[in-house]
Amino acid sequence: MLVQDNDGLDSEANYYANVLNAKDRPAGLKEVKILDSTLREGEQGVGISFTKRQRLQIAWMLDYFGVDFIEISPIISETHRESLVEMKKAGFSAKIVSHGRALPEDIEIGRKCDVEWVAMYHSISDIHLKNKLHITRDEALNRSIRAIEYAKSHGLKLRFTLEDASRANPEYFKRFLSEVSKAGADRISIPDTVGIMLPIGMKRLVENAKSVTKVPIDMHCHNDLGLALANSLAGVEAGADQIHVTINGIGERVGIASLAETTMTLRLLYGLRRQFRYEMLSELSDLVSNYTDTVVSPNAPLVGKNAYTHKAGTHLAAIIQNPHAYELISPRAVGNSRRVVFGELSGKNGAAFLLKTFGLEPTPETSQRLAQGLKNLRIGDLFELGLTDKLEAEAVSSSEKVAPTTSR
C-alpha cells in the first residue's frame, strides 16, 4: 500500500522548493484568518441562490472546517435575515458577520439579528463615486464616518470595506482609510473589486494602508484575471491578516479566491498550521456544486476530478513507486481520490497494472504487448479507474515485475 507521511503535507520531496519559496519572505507571518463569504459574495454569482436549509448546512460545515468568520447579507431578503438568526442560534465557533451598506438602516437590520459583527462598504474610486453614486469624495467620506459612528454607538464591532480601493486616487485612499480608522473601524477590507492588480501592486497598496493605520486589514480579491489568490497572498505578505474566500471561488462575475486553494496554500507553502479539517474540502466543493447546479471544473486545483488523475505512462510509473513524484499532497488530505486513465498514452507499467486488475499475472512481454495494442487503437483515452488502497498495493506489486519505462 502506498504510504505518505502526514498525507504529504510535510514531504521531504518539497524541501528545495520550500527553501526558494521562503527566501525574502517577511518574517513574523504567523497567523492568517479566513472569512468565508459563500453565503454573501457567493450568492452574487450568476444563477446561485441558497435556501434557508442549505445556508444553515453550509454554515455548519464551514464552522466545523474551522473558518474564523462566516459572512451573510441579511438586507437582501427576509429569508436571509432568518438564515442569519438561525446561524446565530446555532452557537458556531466562527463569528457571524452581517454585511450591508454604510447606512444606518442596514446596520439596524444586523443589530436586530443580535450580531456582534457588522460589515459595511462604500465606494471610494472616482468612477464609482461619479457614475454609480453621484456624490463627491467628501460626501462619501462623511457618509461612511456617520455609519461607523452609528454602529459603534450601538456597541457593534465592524469591518469597513473600501470598495474599488485598487482604482482609487492614492492620496484619497490613504485619507479615507485614516479617517475611518479614527472613527472606530475594527477591521478594514481592501478589495481588488475588478481584479486589476498584479501581486506587486497589491503589496504596495497594502503597504500604503499600513503606513496610515494599525487597524487589522482584510484582503478581498476578485479573480477577473485569475490573480485573486496571488493578490490575496501578496496582501498578507505586506501585512494583512485575513483573506476572504468562497467555496469553489464562486461570486460576482468569476468570483474570488477559493477556500480550498487558499487554506492549502497557507498550509503547504507558508507553513501556517491551522486546525482546519482539510479532508472536508472536496465534500464542501461537491455540496455547493450540487446546491447551485454549477459544475466544478475537472481541472480545479485540489478538488477537481483531474487533480489526482494520471494518464501518461511515465507519470504512472513514477506515482506507483512514490506518489510524491507527481502529487504535491495525497488526495486523501483534501478528501479527493486518485485515478488512472488507460489508453493510447499508457506505458508498460500502466499495462501491467491493468492486467493485474483483471486478475492476470503481468510479465514484461505481455505488458509491452498490451501497451502497444492500446497505442495502436489510436482512439485516445479508453477509460479510467479509481485507485483504492487495495489497487494501489497491487500496482506496487505489478511494478516490481515490470521495469519503469520511458515509453509514452
Buried (B, 14 or more C-beta within 10 A) or exposed (E): EBEBEEBBBBBEBBEEEBEEBEEEEEEEBEEBBBBBBBBBBBBBBEEBBBEEEBBBBBBBBBBBBBBBBBBBBBBBEEBBBBBBBBBBEEEBEBBBBBBBBBBBEBBBBBBEBEBBBBBBBBBBBBEBBEEEEEBEBEEBBEBBBBBBEBBBEEEBBBBBBBBBBBBBEEEBBBBBBBBBBEBBBBBBBBBBBBBBBBBEBBBBBBEBBBEBBEBBBBBBBBBBBEBBBBBBBBBBBBBBBBBBBBBBBBBBEBBBBBBBBBBBBBBBBBBBEBEBBBBBBBBBBBBBBEBBEBEBEEEBBBBBBBBBBBBBBBBBBBBBBBBBBBBBBBBBBBBBBBBBBBBBBBBBBBBBBBBBBEEEEBEEEBBBEBBEEBBEEEEEEEEBBEBEEEBBEBBEBBBEBBEBBEBB
